[in-house]
């Protein structure tokens, strides 16, 4: 597991920063609010689960 604390701490808002890890790279995203961050994370996880089921 990589230590992403340096990248997150350089974010304009570390508390609202989350990362999305793909096969090719890591994306850091900053949400405008805690609610928006939860929604984005739900959507990304749901989409990834749906894709995995579709591929099986």
mmCIF file as gemmi writes it, N, C-alpha and C atoms, coordinates in Angstrom:
data_model
loop_
_atom_site.group_PDB
_atom_site.id
_atom_site.type_symbol
_atom_site.label_atom_id
_atom_site.label_alt_id
_atom_site.label_comp_id
_atom_site.label_asym_id
_atom_site.label_entity_id
_atom_site.label_seq_id
_atom_site.pdbx_PDB_ins_code
_atom_site.Cartn_x
_atom_site.Cartn_y
_atom_site.Cartn_z
_atom_site.occupancy
_atom_site.B_iso_or_equiv
_atom_site.pdbx_formal_charge
_atom_site.auth_seq_id
_atom_site.auth_asym_id
_atom_site.pdbx_PDB_model_num
ATOM 1 N N . UNK Axp A 1 ? 0.851 -1.196 0 1 0 ? 1 A 1
ATOM 2 C CA . UNK Axp A 1 ? 0 0 0 1 0 ? 1 A 1
ATOM 3 C C . UNK Axp A 1 ? 0.882 1.24 0 1 0 ? 1 A 1
ATOM 4 N N . UNK Axp A 2 ? 0.575 2.146 -0.885 1 0 ? 2 A 1
ATOM 5 C CA . UNK Axp A 2 ? 1.346 3.379 -0.998 1 0 ? 2 A 1
ATOM 6 C C . UNK Axp A 2 ? 0.905 4.377 0.067 1 0 ? 2 A 1
ATOM 7 N N . UNK Axp A 3 ? 1.8 5.28 0.379 1 0 ? 3 A 1
ATOM 8 C CA . UNK Axp A 3 ? 1.467 6.355 1.313 1 0 ? 3 A 1
ATOM 9 C C . UNK Axp A 3 ? 1.085 7.581 0.496 1 0 ? 3 A 1
ATOM 10 N N . UNK Axp A 4 ? -0.192 7.938 0.536 1 0 ? 4 A 1
ATOM 11 C CA . UNK Axp A 4 ? -0.671 9.066 -0.244 1 0 ? 4 A 1
ATOM 12 C C . UNK Axp A 4 ? -0.79 10.327 0.595 1 0 ? 4 A 1
ATOM 13 N N . UNK Axp A 5 ? -0.348 10.283 1.826 1 0 ? 5 A 1
ATOM 14 C CA . UNK Axp A 5 ? -0.569 11.417 2.724 1 0 ? 5 A 1
ATOM 15 C C . UNK Axp A 5 ? 0.079 12.692 2.2 1 0 ? 5 A 1
ATOM 16 N N . UNK Axp A 6 ? 1.238 12.584 1.538 1 0 ? 6 A 1
ATOM 17 C CA . UNK Axp A 6 ? 1.893 13.779 1.022 1 0 ? 6 A 1
ATOM 18 C C . UNK Axp A 6 ? 1.05 14.448 -0.056 1 0 ? 6 A 1
ATOM 19 N N . UNK Axp A 7 ? 0.508 13.654 -0.989 1 0 ? 7 A 1
ATOM 20 C CA . UNK Axp A 7 ? -0.319 14.211 -2.061 1 0 ? 7 A 1
ATOM 21 C C . UNK Axp A 7 ? -1.6 14.81 -1.507 1 0 ? 7 A 1
ATOM 22 N N . UNK Axp A 8 ? -2.228 14.119 -0.556 1 0 ? 8 A 1
ATOM 23 C CA . UNK Axp A 8 ? -3.485 14.609 0.001 1 0 ? 8 A 1
ATOM 24 C C . UNK Axp A 8 ? -3.226 15.87 0.821 1 0 ? 8 A 1
ATOM 25 N N . UNK Axp A 9 ? -2.128 15.905 1.552 1 0 ? 9 A 1
ATOM 26 C CA . UNK Axp A 9 ? -1.867 17.075 2.392 1 0 ? 9 A 1
ATOM 27 C C . UNK Axp A 9 ? -1.555 18.312 1.551 1 0 ? 9 A 1
ATOM 28 N N . UNK Axp A 10 ? -1.15 18.134 0.289 1 0 ? 10 A 1
ATOM 29 C CA . UNK Axp A 10 ? -0.9 19.296 -0.566 1 0 ? 10 A 1
ATOM 30 C C . UNK Axp A 10 ? -2.171 19.749 -1.283 1 0 ? 10 A 1
ATOM 31 N N . UNK Axp A 11 ? -3.275 19.032 -1.038 1 0 ? 11 A 1
ATOM 32 C CA . UNK Axp A 11 ? -4.56 19.383 -1.638 1 0 ? 11 A 1
ATOM 33 C C . UNK Axp A 11 ? -5.081 20.688 -1.044 1 0 ? 11 A 1
ATOM 34 N N . UNK Axp A 12 ? -5.88 21.432 -1.831 1 0 ? 12 A 1
ATOM 35 C CA . UNK Axp A 12 ? -6.475 22.653 -1.273 1 0 ? 12 A 1
ATOM 36 C C . UNK Axp A 12 ? -7.415 22.36 -0.1 1 0 ? 12 A 1
ATOM 37 N N . UNK Axp A 13 ? -7.976 21.142 -0.049 1 0 ? 13 A 1
ATOM 38 C CA . UNK Axp A 13 ? -8.853 20.771 1.066 1 0 ? 13 A 1
ATOM 39 C C . UNK Axp A 13 ? -8.677 19.276 1.349 1 0 ? 13 A 1
ATOM 40 N N . UNK Axp A 14 ? -7.655 18.908 2.145 1 0 ? 14 A 1
ATOM 41 C CA . UNK Axp A 14 ? -7.353 17.489 2.398 1 0 ? 14 A 1
ATOM 42 C C . UNK Axp A 14 ? -8.534 16.689 2.939 1 0 ? 14 A 1
ATOM 43 N N . UNK Axp A 15 ? -9.39 17.313 3.759 1 0 ? 15 A 1
ATOM 44 C CA . UNK Axp A 15 ? -10.513 16.575 4.36 1 0 ? 15 A 1
ATOM 45 C C . UNK Axp A 15 ? -11.522 16.134 3.306 1 0 ? 15 A 1
ATOM 46 N N . UNK Axp A 16 ? -11.578 16.854 2.186 1 0 ? 16 A 1
ATOM 47 C CA . UNK Axp A 16 ? -12.553 16.525 1.144 1 0 ? 16 A 1
ATOM 48 C C . UNK Axp A 16 ? -11.883 15.915 -0.086 1 0 ? 16 A 1
ATOM 49 N N . UNK Axp A 17 ? -10.639 15.462 0.078 1 0 ? 17 A 1
ATOM 50 C CA . UNK Axp A 17 ? -9.901 14.851 -1.025 1 0 ? 17 A 1
ATOM 51 C C . UNK Axp A 17 ? -10.021 13.333 -0.935 1 0 ? 17 A 1
ATOM 52 N N . UNK Axp A 18 ? -10.321 12.726 -2.081 1 0 ? 18 A 1
ATOM 53 C CA . UNK Axp A 18 ? -10.358 11.268 -2.121 1 0 ? 18 A 1
ATOM 54 C C . UNK Axp A 18 ? -9.668 10.82 -3.394 1 0 ? 18 A 1
ATOM 55 N N . UNK Axp A 19 ? -9.223 9.573 -3.43 1 0 ? 19 A 1
ATOM 56 C CA . UNK Axp A 19 ? -8.532 9.11 -4.622 1 0 ? 19 A 1
ATOM 57 C C . UNK Axp A 19 ? -9.266 7.937 -5.24 1 0 ? 19 A 1
ATOM 58 N N . UNK Axp A 20 ? -9.18 7.87 -6.555 1 0 ? 20 A 1
ATOM 59 C CA . UNK Axp A 20 ? -9.762 6.782 -7.335 1 0 ? 20 A 1
ATOM 60 C C . UNK Axp A 20 ? -8.604 6.09 -8.023 1 0 ? 20 A 1
ATOM 61 N N . UNK Axp A 21 ? -8.432 4.81 -7.706 1 0 ? 21 A 1
ATOM 62 C CA . UNK Axp A 21 ? -7.314 4.05 -8.237 1 0 ? 21 A 1
ATOM 63 C C . UNK Axp A 21 ? -7.802 3.208 -9.416 1 0 ? 21 A 1
ATOM 64 N N . UNK Axp A 22 ? -7.157 3.37 -10.576 1 0 ? 22 A 1
ATOM 65 C CA . UNK Axp A 22 ? -7.477 2.555 -11.745 1 0 ? 22 A 1
ATOM 66 C C . UNK Axp A 22 ? -6.264 1.668 -12.044 1 0 ? 22 A 1
ATOM 67 N N . UNK Axp A 23 ? -6.373 0.849 -13.06 1 0 ? 23 A 1
ATOM 68 C CA . UNK Axp A 23 ? -5.231 0.003 -13.432 1 0 ? 23 A 1
ATOM 69 C C . UNK Axp A 23 ? -4.049 0.845 -13.884 1 0 ? 23 A 1
ATOM 70 N N . UNK Axp A 24 ? -4.336 1.977 -14.508 1 0 ? 24 A 1
ATOM 71 C CA . UNK Axp A 24 ? -3.283 2.788 -15.111 1 0 ? 24 A 1
ATOM 72 C C . UNK Axp A 24 ? -2.725 3.885 -14.215 1 0 ? 24 A 1
ATOM 73 N N . UNK Axp A 25 ? -3.584 4.464 -13.404 1 0 ? 25 A 1
ATOM 74 C CA . UNK Axp A 25 ? -3.119 5.588 -12.591 1 0 ? 25 A 1
ATOM 75 C C . UNK Axp A 25 ? -4.039 5.852 -11.408 1 0 ? 25 A 1
ATOM 76 N N . UNK Axp A 26 ? -3.637 6.84 -10.605 1 0 ? 26 A 1
ATOM 77 C CA . UNK Axp A 26 ? -4.377 7.243 -9.424 1 0 ? 26 A 1
ATOM 78 C C . UNK Axp A 26 ? -4.887 8.657 -9.656 1 0 ? 26 A 1
ATOM 79 N N . UNK Axp A 27 ? -6.173 8.871 -9.41 1 0 ? 27 A 1
ATOM 80 C CA . UNK Axp A 27 ? -6.768 10.199 -9.579 1 0 ? 27 A 1
ATOM 81 C C . UNK Axp A 27 ? -7.13 10.754 -8.216 1 0 ? 27 A 1
ATOM 82 N N . UNK Axp A 28 ? -6.694 11.979 -7.926 1 0 ? 28 A 1
ATOM 83 C CA . UNK Axp A 28 ? -7.073 12.659 -6.691 1 0 ? 28 A 1
ATOM 84 C C . UNK Axp A 28 ? -8.169 13.655 -7.018 1 0 ? 28 A 1
ATOM 85 N N . UNK Axp A 29 ? -9.249 13.617 -6.27 1 0 ? 29 A 1
ATOM 86 C CA . UNK Axp A 29 ? -10.374 14.504 -6.514 1 0 ? 29 A 1
ATOM 87 C C . UNK Axp A 29 ? -10.724 15.243 -5.227 1 0 ? 29 A 1
ATOM 88 N N . UNK Axp A 30 ? -11.137 16.488 -5.381 1 0 ? 30 A 1
ATOM 89 C CA . UNK Axp A 30 ? -11.536 17.309 -4.24 1 0 ? 30 A 1
ATOM 90 C C . UNK Axp A 30 ? -13.008 17.665 -4.419 1 0 ? 30 A 1
ATOM 91 N N . UNK Axp A 31 ? -13.81 17.308 -3.439 1 0 ? 31 A 1
ATOM 92 C CA . UNK Axp A 31 ? -15.252 17.58 -3.487 1 0 ? 31 A 1
ATOM 93 C C . UNK Axp A 31 ? -15.535 18.95 -2.877 1 0 ? 31 A 1
ATOM 94 N N . UNK Axp A 32 ? -16.626 19.578 -3.305 1 0 ? 32 A 1
ATOM 95 C CA . UNK Axp A 32 ? -16.969 20.889 -2.741 1 0 ? 32 A 1
ATOM 96 C C . UNK Axp A 32 ? -17.558 20.822 -1.33 1 0 ? 32 A 1
ATOM 97 N N . UNK Axp A 33 ? -18.03 19.626 -0.911 1 0 ? 33 A 1
ATOM 98 C CA . UNK Axp A 33 ? -18.615 19.485 0.423 1 0 ? 33 A 1
ATOM 99 C C . UNK Axp A 33 ? -18.541 18.019 0.838 1 0 ? 33 A 1
ATOM 100 N N . UNK Axp A 34 ? -18.692 17.732 2.144 1 0 ? 34 A 1
ATOM 101 C CA . UNK Axp A 34 ? -18.698 16.332 2.592 1 0 ? 34 A 1
ATOM 102 C C . UNK Axp A 34 ? -19.82 15.529 1.928 1 0 ? 34 A 1
ATOM 103 N N . UNK Axp A 35 ? -20.982 16.165 1.736 1 0 ? 35 A 1
ATOM 104 C CA . UNK Axp A 35 ? -22.117 15.46 1.106 1 0 ? 35 A 1
ATOM 105 C C . UNK Axp A 35 ? -21.785 15.084 -0.33 1 0 ? 35 A 1
ATOM 106 N N . UNK Axp A 36 ? -21.185 16.016 -1.059 1 0 ? 36 A 1
ATOM 107 C CA . UNK Axp A 36 ? -20.805 15.743 -2.446 1 0 ? 36 A 1
ATOM 108 C C . UNK Axp A 36 ? -19.766 14.625 -2.502 1 0 ? 36 A 1
ATOM 109 N N . UNK Axp A 37 ? -18.838 14.613 -1.562 1 0 ? 37 A 1
ATOM 110 C CA . UNK Axp A 37 ? -17.813 13.561 -1.54 1 0 ? 37 A 1
ATOM 111 C C . UNK Axp A 37 ? -18.465 12.194 -1.325 1 0 ? 37 A 1
ATOM 112 N N . UNK Axp A 38 ? -19.416 12.107 -0.395 1 0 ? 38 A 1
ATOM 113 C CA . UNK Axp A 38 ? -20.1 10.827 -0.151 1 0 ? 38 A 1
ATOM 114 C C . UNK Axp A 38 ? -20.86 10.365 -1.395 1 0 ? 38 A 1
ATOM 115 N N . UNK Axp A 39 ? -21.532 11.312 -2.061 1 0 ? 39 A 1
ATOM 116 C CA . UNK Axp A 39 ? -22.287 10.956 -3.271 1 0 ? 39 A 1
ATOM 117 C C . UNK Axp A 39 ? -21.338 10.449 -4.353 1 0 ? 39 A 1
ATOM 118 N N . UNK Axp A 40 ? -20.247 11.168 -4.606 1 0 ? 40 A 1
ATOM 119 C CA . UNK Axp A 40 ? -19.289 10.741 -5.621 1 0 ? 40 A 1
ATOM 120 C C . UNK Axp A 40 ? -18.728 9.36 -5.301 1 0 ? 40 A 1
ATOM 121 N N . UNK Axp A 41 ? -18.372 9.133 -4.04 1 0 ? 41 A 1
ATOM 122 C CA . UNK Axp A 41 ? -17.802 7.837 -3.669 1 0 ? 41 A 1
ATOM 123 C C . UNK Axp A 41 ? -18.822 6.722 -3.859 1 0 ? 41 A 1
ATOM 124 N N . UNK Axp A 42 ? -20.08 6.969 -3.484 1 0 ? 42 A 1
ATOM 125 C CA . UNK Axp A 42 ? -21.148 5.974 -3.706 1 0 ? 42 A 1
ATOM 126 C C . UNK Axp A 42 ? -21.302 5.652 -5.182 1 0 ? 42 A 1
ATOM 127 N N . UNK Axp A 43 ? -21.345 6.698 -6.006 1 0 ? 43 A 1
ATOM 128 C CA . UNK Axp A 43 ? -21.527 6.51 -7.45 1 0 ? 43 A 1
ATOM 129 C C . UNK Axp A 43 ? -20.36 5.726 -8.045 1 0 ? 43 A 1
ATOM 130 N N . UNK Axp A 44 ? -19.141 6.063 -7.649 1 0 ? 44 A 1
ATOM 131 C CA . UNK Axp A 44 ? -17.962 5.377 -8.19 1 0 ? 44 A 1
ATOM 132 C C . UNK Axp A 44 ? -17.951 3.911 -7.772 1 0 ? 44 A 1
ATOM 133 N N . UNK Axp A 45 ? -18.22 3.622 -6.509 1 0 ? 45 A 1
ATOM 134 C CA . UNK Axp A 45 ? -18.23 2.235 -6.025 1 0 ? 45 A 1
ATOM 135 C C . UNK Axp A 45 ? -19.351 1.443 -6.695 1 0 ? 45 A 1
ATOM 136 N N . UNK Axp A 46 ? -20.539 2.032 -6.791 1 0 ? 46 A 1
ATOM 137 C CA . UNK Axp A 46 ? -21.67 1.35 -7.429 1 0 ? 46 A 1
ATOM 138 C C . UNK Axp A 46 ? -21.361 1.061 -8.898 1 0 ? 46 A 1
ATOM 139 N N . UNK Axp A 47 ? -20.771 2.037 -9.578 1 0 ? 47 A 1
ATOM 140 C CA . UNK Axp A 47 ? -20.405 1.843 -10.983 1 0 ? 47 A 1
ATOM 141 C C . UNK Axp A 47 ? -19.358 0.758 -11.146 1 0 ? 47 A 1
ATOM 142 N N . UNK Axp A 48 ? -18.37 0.73 -10.27 1 0 ? 48 A 1
ATOM 143 C CA . UNK Axp A 48 ? -17.32 -0.287 -10.35 1 0 ? 48 A 1
ATOM 144 C C . UNK Axp A 48 ? -17.891 -1.68 -10.094 1 0 ? 48 A 1
ATOM 145 N N . UNK Axp A 49 ? -18.808 -1.785 -9.112 1 0 ? 49 A 1
ATOM 146 C CA . UNK Axp A 49 ? -19.429 -3.087 -8.828 1 0 ? 49 A 1
ATOM 147 C C . UNK Axp A 49 ? -20.269 -3.551 -10.017 1 0 ? 49 A 1
ATOM 148 N N . UNK Axp A 50 ? -21.006 -2.627 -10.614 1 0 ? 50 A 1
ATOM 149 C CA . UNK Axp A 50 ? -21.83 -2.967 -11.781 1 0 ? 50 A 1
ATOM 150 C C . UNK Axp A 50 ? -20.984 -3.423 -12.954 1 0 ? 50 A 1
ATOM 151 N N . UNK Axp A 51 ? -19.867 -2.749 -13.173 1 0 ? 51 A 1
ATOM 152 C CA . UNK Axp A 51 ? -18.959 -3.109 -14.255 1 0 ? 51 A 1
ATOM 153 C C . UNK Axp A 51 ? -18.393 -4.509 -14.024 1 0 ? 51 A 1
ATOM 154 N N . UNK Axp A 52 ? -17.994 -4.778 -12.769 1 0 ? 52 A 1
ATOM 155 C CA . UNK Axp A 52 ? -17.418 -6.093 -12.437 1 0 ? 52 A 1
ATOM 156 C C . UNK Axp A 52 ? -18.45 -7.198 -12.687 1 0 ? 52 A 1
ATOM 157 N N . UNK Axp A 53 ? -19.691 -6.98 -12.282 1 0 ? 53 A 1
ATOM 158 C CA . UNK Axp A 53 ? -20.746 -7.986 -12.507 1 0 ? 53 A 1
ATOM 159 C C . UNK Axp A 53 ? -21.006 -8.15 -13.999 1 0 ? 53 A 1
ATOM 160 N N . UNK Axp A 54 ? -20.998 -7.066 -14.764 1 0 ? 54 A 1
ATOM 161 C CA . UNK Axp A 54 ? -21.225 -7.1 -16.202 1 0 ? 54 A 1
ATOM 162 C C . UNK Axp A 54 ? -20.146 -7.915 -16.907 1 0 ? 54 A 1
ATOM 163 N N . UNK Axp A 55 ? -18.899 -7.802 -16.43 1 0 ? 55 A 1
ATOM 164 C CA . UNK Axp A 55 ? -17.785 -8.488 -17.071 1 0 ? 55 A 1
ATOM 165 C C . UNK Axp A 55 ? -17.738 -9.98 -16.748 1 0 ? 55 A 1
ATOM 166 N N . UNK Axp A 56 ? -18.447 -10.393 -15.708 1 0 ? 56 A 1
ATOM 167 C CA . UNK Axp A 56 ? -18.419 -11.828 -15.325 1 0 ? 56 A 1
ATOM 168 C C . UNK Axp A 56 ? -19.449 -12.655 -16.029 1 0 ? 56 A 1
